[in-house]
Amino acid sequence: MIKAVHIEDEPGNLKLLQELLKTHCATTIFMQGNARTLKDGVELIRKVKPELVFLDIELNQGNAFELLEQLKPISFEVIFITAFNEYAVRAFRANAVDYLLKPISTVELMEAVEKVQKKIRVQKGANEPVSNLMKELNEAFADKKISIPVAGGVMFIELLDIIRIEANGSYSILYLANGKTLTSSKNLKIFEQQLPEATFVRVHHSWIVNLKKMKKYYPGKNGYMEMEDGSKVMVSVRKKGKFLSFLPD
């Protein structure tokens, strides 16, 4: 039997897959746990070391690709569960990755499990198809867009549209060029790691700014910058040296 876990943030979907597997794949899948957040999912996978992960794309405080980044090299099979649009489905197909579109079809579930069963028999080591998929999706949006988990899905925002990002507890608020704001479940540290450093600089424990959107810098002990949207962002003493290193001579 295949040792599996399920990462999904909707209780109803957790229950549905459990019932489908119990009814149609009871002799194939041995489910060893589930998790509803990115953090808990990472901990569960590291603890259980499953052969197969049923993985929803959209998770609390992140998404499936962020979870997989923390677990590289990927040594397990993945069946993605997604309501994503055609661009993602094409990427899945191109990399021979198993995926299920919501609402889950019993026939497609059984076919995906059977395919995984065959792959596990012959495949050892890193899961190249999943690694290739992640690379393809990352390259498609590199230096262009960033994924923002929001209620009901994931938005892809043009990097050039982001003026600044403010810490708000474990969340972040993105201030966009069109005057709108967007609340993300990613914290500021995650944005700092994901955004291109030459353009997006953390100038304060509460702020990341897009240097291309900076209008003027006012130096001094309490130095600050004025952004294109008229906002003023303080540069902390601890961050000033790094910030100044990115300014043109």
Residue, then its C-alpha position, 0 to 999 in steps of 0.5 A: m500500500i502507498k503511504a499518503v497524507h493530504i494537505e488541504d485547508e477546507p474541512g469539507n474537501l478533506k472529508l470528501l477525499q477521505e471518503l472517496l479513497k476509503t470507497h474506491c482505493a482502500t486496498t491501495i492508499f494508506m492515509q496517515g494524516n492531514a494538515r490544513t496550513l502550509k506550516d503544519g503540512v511541512e511538519l506532517i510530511r517531514k514526520v510521516k515521510p509519505e510516498l504520496v501527497f495529495l496537495d491542494i494548490e491554495l493553502n492557509q498562509g501560502n500555497a502548494f509551491e511554497l510548501l514544496e520549496q521547503l521540502k526540496p529535494i522532493s522524494f515523494e509523488v504529488i497529486f495536486i488538487t486544483a481549481f487553477n486555470e488553463y496555464a497551470v493545467r498546461a504546465f501540469r500536463a507538460n511535466a506529467v504531474d498528476y492533478l485533479l480538478k475540483p470538483i474531484s471526479t471518482v474516475e480521475l482520482m482512481e486513474a491518478v492513484e493507479k498512475v502514481q502506483k506504477k511510478i512508485r514501483v520504478q522511481k527512486g530519488a528526487n521527483e523530477p516531474v514535480s521539480n520541473l513543474m516548479k521551475e517552469l512556473n517560477e520561470a514563467f513569473a520570475d521578475k514579472k509577477i508574484s503569487i499572493p494567496v487571497a480568499g478563494g484563490v491565488m492572485f498574480i501581481e505585477l512586481l512593477d505594480i507594488i509600491r511598498i509592503e507593510a507588516n501587519g502581524s503575521y500578515s502583510i499589506l501590499y500598496l499598489a500603484n493603482g491606489k488599491t491595497l491587498t492583504s496577504s497571509k504571507n509575512l514580510k520575511i517571506f516577501e523579503q526572501q521571494l522578491p528580487e533584492a536589487t529592487f525590493v529592499r527592507v528598510h524597516h522591520s515593518w516595511i519593504v519598498n520598491l526602489k523603482k517607486m521611490k520619488k525622493y530620499y531625505p537623509g539624516k538621523n531620522g531619514y525617510m523616503e517619499m514614494e510615488d504614491g505620496s507616502k513617506v517610509m522611515v529608514s531604520v538605523r539598522k537597515k540604512g547601510k544596506f539601503l544606501s548600498f542599493l542607491p545609485d552613486 
